[in-house]
Amino acid sequence: MAMRTTVLVLEDDDSIRQLLAATLRAEGHQIEEATNVRDGRTLASNRPIDVYLVDLGLPDGDGVEFIRWLRGWTQRPVIVLSARVHEAHKVVALDAGADDFVSKPFSVAELHARMRVALRHAARTAMGGSTRLMLGELCVDLDARSVQRGDERIRLTGTQWRLLEALARHAGRVVTSAALLREVWGPGHDEQLHYLRIYVRQLRQKLEADPTNPVYLLNETGVGYRLVSR
């Protein structure tokens, strides 16, 4: 099975939020729910989120400011859900960093399709138009959210996948430990290096022929890690 996508639904209308949560769960997604900016920030800071669905009119602030805050540390897809239909509102949200804008009322099927497009686009953009990275006999497919060795699927946990994905998006380049911690665990964890070391060790056990002498997932001492395609 491909990795489950975790979606944060930031929406204060109970009926819309509950409908989205129910339909997304039915498609196999994991859902986090928030009704205001404060709780949205808390969840985003402490949960590994793959896609953000963000309402603009929230009781304690504007969704645009939430999007700007997100873009300070993550490039995960953001789709705006809003009853604001004027072109200026859409432009402001998109300029703030949103990937798409869906006006209320909307078709749930259309929203699901736009989510799939946003995820595919993020995967392709990250790797210069390609969604696949070869590590020897291993194929990392960001679009399919999978790792395979020939016909064998390498099973990863959600957190292991997010770490591998973050490294694959910058393949060949050093990614600092702080950036990885923010991207995978959220900005509330950028000092917790032990998390990173544990999951790097776990990834090496699954990806490397000799985990004690890695050739793909390399440590840049005092800086971070680099994923090397060979």
C-alpha positions as CSV (number, residue, x, y, z in Angstrom):
1,M,0.0,0.0,0.0
2,A,1.1,3.6,-0.6
3,M,1.7,5.9,2.3
4,R,-1.4,7.4,3.8
5,T,-1.8,11.1,3.2
6,T,-2.3,13.2,6.4
7,V,-4.6,16.2,5.7
8,L,-5.2,19.1,8.1
9,V,-8.7,20.6,7.6
10,L,-8.7,24.1,9.0
11,E,-12.4,25.0,8.9
12,D,-14.7,26.6,11.5
13,D,-18.0,25.5,9.8
14,D,-18.8,22.2,11.6
15,S,-20.9,20.8,8.8
16,I,-18.3,21.4,6.1
17,R,-15.4,20.2,8.3
18,Q,-17.2,17.0,9.3
19,L,-18.2,16.3,5.7
20,L,-14.6,16.7,4.5
21,A,-13.2,14.6,7.3
22,A,-15.7,11.8,6.6
23,T,-15.2,11.7,2.9
24,L,-11.4,12.0,3.1
25,R,-11.2,9.2,5.7
26,A,-13.3,7.1,3.4
27,E,-10.6,7.5,0.7
28,G,-7.9,6.3,3.2
29,H,-6.5,9.7,4.3
30,Q,-5.7,10.5,7.9
31,I,-7.4,13.7,9.1
32,E,-6.4,16.4,11.6
33,E,-9.1,19.0,12.3
34,A,-8.9,22.5,13.6
35,T,-11.5,25.3,13.8
36,N,-9.2,28.3,14.4
37,V,-5.7,29.6,13.6
38,R,-4.3,28.9,17.0
39,D,-5.2,25.2,16.9
40,G,-4.2,25.0,13.3
41,R,-0.7,26.3,14.2
42,T,-0.5,23.8,17.1
43,L,-1.4,20.9,14.9
44,A,0.9,22.0,12.0
45,S,3.8,22.4,14.5
46,N,3.4,19.0,16.1
47,R,1.9,16.7,13.4
48,P,3.4,15.6,10.1
49,I,0.9,17.1,7.6
50,D,1.0,16.3,3.8
51,V,-1.8,18.6,2.6
52,Y,-3.5,21.7,4.1
53,L,-7.2,22.6,3.4
54,V,-7.6,26.1,4.8
55,D,-10.6,28.4,5.2
56,L,-9.9,32.1,5.0
57,G,-12.5,33.4,7.4
58,L,-11.6,32.0,10.8
59,P,-12.8,33.2,14.3
60,D,-9.3,34.3,15.5
61,G,-7.6,35.4,12.3
62,D,-7.3,35.2,8.6
63,G,-6.3,32.0,6.8
64,V,-4.0,34.1,4.6
65,E,-1.8,34.8,7.6
66,F,-1.8,31.1,8.4
67,I,-0.6,30.3,4.9
68,R,2.2,32.9,5.1
69,W,3.3,31.3,8.4
70,L,3.3,27.8,6.8
71,R,5.4,29.1,3.9
72,G,8.0,30.2,6.3
73,W,9.0,26.6,6.9
74,T,7.2,24.1,4.6
75,Q,6.2,23.8,0.9
76,R,3.5,21.2,1.4
77,P,0.4,21.7,-0.7
78,V,-2.1,24.2,0.5
79,I,-5.7,24.5,-0.9
80,V,-7.9,27.3,0.1
81,L,-11.6,26.7,0.8
82,S,-13.5,30.0,0.9
83,A,-16.9,31.7,0.4
84,R,-14.9,34.7,-0.7
85,V,-15.5,34.8,-4.5
86,H,-13.9,38.1,-5.5
87,E,-10.8,37.8,-7.7
88,A,-8.8,40.0,-5.3
89,H,-9.3,37.5,-2.5
90,K,-8.0,34.6,-4.7
91,V,-5.0,36.6,-5.8
92,V,-4.1,37.5,-2.2
93,A,-4.3,33.8,-1.1
94,L,-2.3,32.5,-4.0
95,D,0.3,35.2,-3.6
96,A,0.6,34.2,0.1
97,G,1.6,30.7,-1.1
98,A,-1.6,28.7,-1.6
99,D,-1.4,26.2,-4.4
100,D,-5.1,26.3,-5.3
101,F,-8.4,28.1,-4.4
102,V,-11.8,26.3,-4.2
103,S,-14.9,28.5,-3.8
104,K,-17.7,27.4,-1.6
105,P,-20.0,25.7,-2.2
106,F,-17.9,23.1,-3.9
107,S,-18.0,19.5,-5.1
108,V,-16.3,17.1,-2.8
109,A,-15.2,15.0,-5.8
110,E,-13.7,18.1,-7.4
111,L,-11.8,18.9,-4.2
112,H,-10.4,15.4,-4.0
113,A,-9.3,15.7,-7.6
114,R,-7.6,19.0,-6.9
115,M,-5.8,17.5,-3.9
116,R,-4.4,14.7,-6.1
117,V,-3.2,17.3,-8.7
118,A,-1.6,19.4,-6.0
119,L,0.3,16.4,-4.6
120,R,1.4,15.3,-8.1
121,H,2.5,18.8,-8.9
122,A,4.5,19.1,-5.7
123,A,6.3,15.8,-6.4
124,R,7.2,16.8,-9.9
125,T,8.3,20.3,-9.0
126,A,10.5,18.9,-6.3
127,M,12.6,16.8,-8.7
128,G,12.7,18.9,-11.8
129,G,9.8,17.3,-13.6
130,S,10.5,13.7,-12.5
131,T,8.8,11.9,-9.7
132,R,11.3,9.0,-9.4
133,L,14.7,8.8,-7.9
134,M,16.9,5.7,-8.3
135,L,19.1,4.5,-5.4
136,G,20.8,1.6,-7.0
137,E,18.1,-1.0,-7.4
138,L,15.7,1.0,-5.3
139,C,13.1,3.3,-6.9
140,V,11.7,6.1,-4.8
141,D,8.5,7.3,-6.4
142,L,7.2,10.6,-4.9
143,D,4.0,10.5,-7.0
144,A,3.0,7.0,-5.9
145,R,4.5,7.6,-2.4
146,S,6.3,4.3,-2.6
147,V,9.7,2.6,-2.5
148,Q,10.4,-0.5,-4.5
149,R,13.2,-2.9,-5.2
150,G,12.1,-4.6,-8.4
151,D,8.7,-6.0,-7.6
152,E,9.2,-5.8,-3.9
153,R,7.6,-3.0,-2.0
154,I,9.7,-1.6,0.8
155,R,7.4,-0.8,3.6
156,L,7.9,2.5,5.5
157,T,6.0,4.1,8.3
158,G,4.5,7.5,7.6
159,T,7.3,9.4,9.4
160,Q,10.0,7.3,7.7
161,W,8.4,8.2,4.3
162,R,8.2,11.9,5.1
163,L,11.9,12.0,6.0
164,L,12.8,10.2,2.8
165,E,10.6,12.4,0.8
166,A,12.1,15.6,2.3
167,L,15.6,14.3,1.4
168,A,14.5,13.2,-2.1
169,R,13.1,16.6,-2.9
170,H,16.7,17.9,-2.5
171,A,18.5,14.9,-3.8
172,G,22.3,15.4,-4.1
173,R,22.2,18.5,-1.8
174,V,22.7,18.8,1.9
175,V,19.6,19.4,3.9
176,T,20.2,20.8,7.4
177,S,19.1,18.9,10.4
178,A,16.9,21.9,11.5
179,A,15.2,22.0,8.1
180,L,14.4,18.3,8.2
181,L,13.0,18.5,11.7
182,R,10.8,21.4,10.7
183,E,9.6,19.7,7.5
184,V,8.9,16.3,9.0
185,W,7.9,17.0,12.6
186,G,7.0,20.7,12.5
187,P,8.6,23.9,13.8
188,G,8.1,22.9,17.4
189,H,10.7,20.1,17.0
190,D,13.7,21.8,15.4
191,E,16.0,21.2,18.4
192,Q,15.1,17.5,18.9
193,L,18.0,16.0,17.0
194,H,17.5,12.5,18.5
195,Y,14.2,12.2,16.5
196,L,16.2,12.7,13.3
197,R,19.0,10.3,14.3
198,I,16.6,7.5,15.2
199,Y,14.7,7.8,11.9
200,V,17.8,8.1,9.8
201,R,19.0,4.9,11.3
202,Q,15.7,3.2,10.6
203,L,15.8,4.4,6.9
204,R,19.3,3.1,6.5
205,Q,18.2,-0.3,7.8
206,K,15.6,-0.5,5.0
207,L,17.5,1.3,2.1
208,E,21.1,0.4,2.5
209,A,22.8,-2.9,1.8
210,D,25.2,-2.2,4.7
211,P,23.5,0.3,7.1
212,T,26.8,0.8,8.9
213,N,28.5,1.9,5.7
214,P,25.8,3.9,3.9
215,V,26.2,5.0,0.3
216,Y,22.8,6.7,-0.3
217,L,21.8,8.4,2.9
218,L,24.9,10.3,4.0
219,N,25.7,12.3,7.1
220,E,27.3,15.7,6.7
221,T,28.8,16.1,10.1
222,G,27.5,19.0,12.1
223,V,25.2,20.1,9.2
224,G,22.6,17.6,8.2
225,Y,22.0,14.8,5.6
226,R,22.3,14.2,1.9
227,L,20.5,11.6,-0.2
228,V,22.7,10.5,-3.2
229,S,21.3,8.9,-6.3
230,R,23.8,6.3,-7.7
